[in-house]
Amino acid sequence: MDLGELQGKSISVIGAARSGIAVAKLLQSRGARVFVSDRESRERLQTQLDVLESTGIAFEAGEHSDRAYRCSLMVISPGVPGNAPVVQKARESGIRIVGELEVASWFCKASIVAVTGTNGKTTTTTLIGRMLADAKRDHGVAGNIGTAFSSLALELAETSVAVLEVSSFQLDHIETFHPRVAAILNITPDHLDRYGGSFEEYVESKSRIFKNQGANDTLIYNCDDTVTAGRAMNLRDSAVQLLPFSTEQSLSSGACVKKNKVVIANDNRMDELMDVREIRIRGRHNLYNAMAAALAARTVDVSADSIRQTLMSFEGVEHRLEFVRELNGVRYVNDSKGTNVNSVWYALQSFDEPIVLLLGGRDKGNDYSLLKEPVQKKVRAIVALGESADTVVENFKHLTRVVKVTSMDGAVGQAERLAQRGDVVLLSPACSSFDWFENYEHRGRVFKELVNRL
C-alpha cells in the first residue's frame, strides 16, 4: 500500500473489538475517512463506541448497513470469518479486503518477529519479549497476545523489534505482511469450524506466515511436527534461512537436545546453551517453546548468556499450566488456554500425578481420540462442563469416571470431591470458552477465584 493514498480514502473497518478500534484510530491518524461497523448491539459495545465517538470516527452498531460498503478498502478484525455475509458481499462488490495485521505492518519500521502455531504461541511470544527485555533491547509485544499491533506500529523505531503472536485468523487476510523472523511451532487440527471442517485450509492459513519471506529472512520451525516440517520444506530451494528445532533429532543447524543439553547448531558447530533441567518452565511442549524462542532471540542478536538467564527465570504465562494453589495435598492448575485437543495432550504429559481433569466448553470439531490413551493412564476422573459436556461423557465414560456439571462453580466443587491427596486438579478444556464465558481469560479467572475460595 502506498501510504500517500490513504489521505481522504474511504475505509470501512468491520468489527469494533480491540483490534478494530486500534486499526480505525491508526488509519484516521493517517488521514483516512474511517467508518466502523459491527453487528453487535450498541449496548454490548458501549465502551468501544465511546472511544470512537471521542475520536470523531463514524460508526454503526447492530447491523452492516449500505454505508459499510461505500469504501475502496475494507479492514476486517480477526473475529470476523472470511465467509461472513459482510465479507462475501464486499468481495462480490470488488472491494479490496485486508486484515488488521496487514494494515499495521504497513506502518511498522521495526523488524518483525512473528510466531504462529496451534499451541504455544503466547508462551513463546512472551518469552521472546522477555529475552529482548532482559537484553535491554527496544521492542514491543503485540498481536493475538492482547495488544493490537495497530496500537503499537507507529511507536517502534527502525532499530526496534516487533514481537507478534499471530493467529490463523490474522493470517487469512494478509497481502504484504513480511516478518524478518517467522516461527511455526506446530500445526494440529483446531478451529476447523472456521475452515469448513478442512484441516488443509487451516494448514494453508498458518503457512501464510512465510509467504512473503525472502533473502535475509529466517523461518524457525518444529521439524518433529510432520505437517510443519512438510510446509517448511517448500522453502528449501529459496533464499530463506531455515532453522529447525527438535527434541528427537540431531541437527546440523537450528536447536536440538544432546545428552540432556539444549544445543544451538550452526553449520555443524554446536554451542551448548544449557541443561534442559535448568529451564524454569517444565514439560516437553515448553522445551519446544524455549528452543523456538532461543533461536528467534539469537537471530536478532541476543547473546546466549542472556538467553540462558531468561530461561532460568521465566515462569510462564497466565492461564497456561498456571499453578493456582495447593489445598489438602491437591494441586490446582489453570490451563484455560488449552482450547484444543493437542494442547490438552501436552498438558497431561506435564504431570506424573493422578489428574482430575475439567474438560469441555464450546466444541470446535474436536477429535478426542488423541486423548484416550493418556486419559486412561493418567486421569482419575473427568468433570465434563459446558456445551460439549455430553460429548465429553460419551467419549470418555468407558475409560474413567466422568461427572457432568452445569457451572464452573459446580465443576470446581465436584473436582474437590473427586481428588485425593497427591492429585492434580487440571482445568484444560480442549474447547473454546464462548458458551459460558467472554474468553479463555475470563474462564481462567473464574476458575482461580473459585479455587481460592475453597
Secondary structure, DSSP 8 states (H G I E B T S, - for coil): --GGGGTT-EEEEE--SHHHHHHHHHHHHTT-EEEEEESS-TTTTHHHHHHHHHHT-EEEESS--GGGGSSSEEEE-TTS-TTSHHHHHHHHTT-EEEEHHHHHHHH--SEEEEEE-SSSHHHHHHHHHHHHHHTT--EEEEETTSS-GGGTGGG--TTSEEEEE--HHHHTT-SS---SEEEE----S--TTTTTT-HHHHHHHHHGGGTT--TT-EEEEETTSHHHHHHHGGGTTSSSEEEEE-SSS--SSEEEEETTEEEEEETTEEEEEEEGGG-SS-SHHHHHHHHHHHHHHHHTT--HHHHHHHHHH----TTSSEEEEEETTEEEEE-TT--SHHHHHHHHHT--S-EEEEE-SB-SS--THHHHHHHHHHEEEEEE-STTHHHHHHHHTTTSEEEE-SSHHHHHHHHHHH--TT-EEEE--SSBSTTTSSSHHHHHHHHHHHHHH-
